[in-house]
Amino acid sequence: MSGAGQPDPTAYRSVGGRLRAATDRGAVLDDPSDTELLGLLEDIDAGEGSCLIVERLDDSSGQTYVQVLRTERDPGWEVKHRAGSPERHFHTAVGDVESAHHLVAGWALDHPDWLDSVRWTRVEFNP
Protein backbone atom coordinates (compact mmCIF):
# COMPACT_ATOMS: atom_id res chain seq x y z
CA MET A 1 0.00 0.00 0.00
CA SER A 2 2.95 2.33 -0.26
CA GLY A 3 2.82 5.23 -2.68
CA ALA A 4 1.81 8.85 -2.45
CA GLY A 5 0.30 9.47 0.96
CA GLN A 6 0.56 5.83 2.01
CA PRO A 7 2.83 4.23 4.63
CA ASP A 8 6.17 2.73 3.65
CA PRO A 9 6.22 -0.81 5.06
CA THR A 10 9.99 -0.76 5.61
CA ALA A 11 9.78 2.26 7.93
CA TYR A 12 8.11 0.26 10.69
CA ARG A 13 10.32 -2.80 10.89
CA SER A 14 12.05 -3.51 14.13
CA VAL A 15 15.82 -3.57 14.12
CA GLY A 16 15.99 -5.89 17.10
CA GLY A 17 14.99 -3.19 19.53
CA ARG A 18 12.84 -3.58 22.56
CA LEU A 19 9.18 -2.75 22.92
CA ARG A 20 7.13 -1.29 25.74
CA ALA A 21 3.33 -1.54 25.88
CA ALA A 22 1.42 0.74 28.24
CA THR A 23 -2.26 1.37 28.87
CA ASP A 24 -3.91 4.48 30.23
CA ARG A 25 -4.77 2.45 33.34
CA GLY A 26 -1.09 1.94 34.19
CA ALA A 27 -0.42 -1.58 32.89
CA VAL A 28 3.10 -1.76 31.44
CA LEU A 29 4.73 -4.71 29.68
CA ASP A 30 8.22 -4.83 28.21
CA ASP A 31 8.63 -6.90 25.05
CA PRO A 32 5.00 -8.11 25.09
CA SER A 33 4.04 -11.28 23.27
CA ASP A 34 1.17 -11.57 20.81
CA THR A 35 -0.97 -13.11 23.57
CA GLU A 36 -0.09 -10.35 26.04
CA LEU A 37 -1.02 -7.66 23.52
CA LEU A 38 -4.36 -9.37 22.95
CA GLY A 39 -4.92 -9.50 26.71
CA LEU A 40 -4.30 -5.76 27.08
CA LEU A 41 -6.74 -5.02 24.26
CA GLU A 42 -9.35 -7.38 25.70
CA ASP A 43 -9.06 -5.55 29.03
CA ILE A 44 -9.72 -2.27 27.22
CA ASP A 45 -12.65 -3.86 25.37
CA ALA A 46 -14.06 -4.90 28.77
CA GLY A 47 -13.98 -1.29 29.95
CA GLU A 48 -10.61 -1.24 31.73
CA GLY A 49 -9.20 1.90 30.16
CA SER A 50 -9.42 3.18 26.63
CA CYS A 51 -5.88 3.43 25.23
CA LEU A 52 -2.84 1.25 24.50
CA ILE A 53 0.50 2.51 23.20
CA VAL A 54 3.31 0.22 22.07
CA GLU A 55 6.59 2.00 21.41
CA ARG A 56 9.96 0.98 20.06
CA LEU A 57 12.49 1.76 22.79
CA ASP A 58 15.37 1.85 20.31
CA ASP A 59 13.99 5.14 18.91
CA SER A 60 15.33 7.90 21.16
CA SER A 61 12.81 10.39 19.75
CA GLY A 62 9.93 8.40 21.25
CA GLN A 63 8.03 8.87 18.01
CA THR A 64 7.94 5.30 16.68
CA TYR A 65 4.83 3.65 18.03
CA VAL A 66 1.42 2.16 17.45
CA GLN A 67 -1.51 3.51 19.47
CA VAL A 68 -5.04 2.19 19.89
CA LEU A 69 -7.97 4.15 21.29
CA ARG A 70 -11.29 2.50 22.15
CA THR A 71 -14.04 4.98 21.31
CA GLU A 72 -17.80 5.12 21.74
CA ARG A 73 -18.19 6.05 18.07
CA ASP A 74 -18.47 3.46 15.33
CA PRO A 75 -16.50 1.56 14.33
CA GLY A 76 -15.05 1.62 17.84
CA TRP A 77 -11.26 1.31 17.57
CA GLU A 78 -8.94 4.03 16.24
CA VAL A 79 -5.44 2.79 15.43
CA LYS A 80 -2.49 5.09 14.70
CA HIS A 81 1.10 4.28 13.86
CA ARG A 82 4.07 6.56 13.48
CA ALA A 83 7.68 6.08 12.38
CA GLY A 84 9.47 9.19 13.58
CA SER A 85 8.41 12.21 11.59
CA PRO A 86 4.91 13.69 11.26
CA GLU A 87 4.94 12.71 7.57
CA ARG A 88 4.99 9.07 8.70
CA HIS A 89 1.97 9.26 11.01
CA PHE A 90 -1.14 7.36 9.85
CA HIS A 91 -4.49 6.27 11.26
CA THR A 92 -7.41 3.98 10.52
CA ALA A 93 -10.51 2.72 12.30
CA VAL A 94 -11.62 -0.89 12.81
CA GLY A 95 -14.71 -2.44 14.31
CA ASP A 96 -13.54 -5.08 16.76
CA VAL A 97 -10.82 -6.07 19.19
CA GLU A 98 -9.54 -8.83 16.88
CA SER A 99 -8.91 -6.35 14.06
CA ALA A 100 -7.23 -3.91 16.44
CA HIS A 101 -5.06 -6.75 17.74
CA HIS A 102 -4.10 -7.78 14.19
CA LEU A 103 -2.76 -4.27 13.53
CA VAL A 104 -1.04 -3.76 16.89
CA ALA A 105 0.59 -7.21 16.99
CA GLY A 106 1.50 -6.94 13.31
CA TRP A 107 3.31 -3.66 13.91
CA ALA A 108 4.96 -4.80 17.14
CA LEU A 109 6.01 -8.26 16.01
CA ASP A 110 6.76 -7.51 12.35
CA HIS A 111 3.99 -9.66 10.89
CA PRO A 112 4.08 -9.33 7.10
CA ASP A 113 0.47 -8.41 6.32
CA TRP A 114 -0.63 -5.89 8.96
CA LEU A 115 0.07 -2.73 6.98
CA ASP A 116 -1.79 -3.75 3.83
CA SER A 117 -4.80 -5.23 5.63
CA VAL A 118 -6.59 -1.85 6.02
CA ARG A 119 -6.63 1.55 4.38
CA TRP A 120 -4.49 4.10 6.22
CA THR A 121 -4.86 7.89 6.11
CA ARG A 122 -2.05 10.30 6.91
CA VAL A 123 -2.60 12.26 10.13
CA GLU A 124 -2.54 15.94 9.20
CA PHE A 125 -1.18 18.49 11.64
CA ASN A 126 -2.21 22.13 11.44
CA PRO A 127 0.58 24.59 12.30
Buried (B, 14 or more C-beta within 10 A) or exposed (E): EEEEEBBEBEBBEBEEEEBBBBBBEEBEBEEBEBEBBBBBBEBBBEEBBBBBBBBBEEBEEEBBBBBBBBEEEEEBBBBBBBBBEEEBBBBBBBEEBEBBBBBBBBBBBEBEEBBBBBEBEBBEEEE
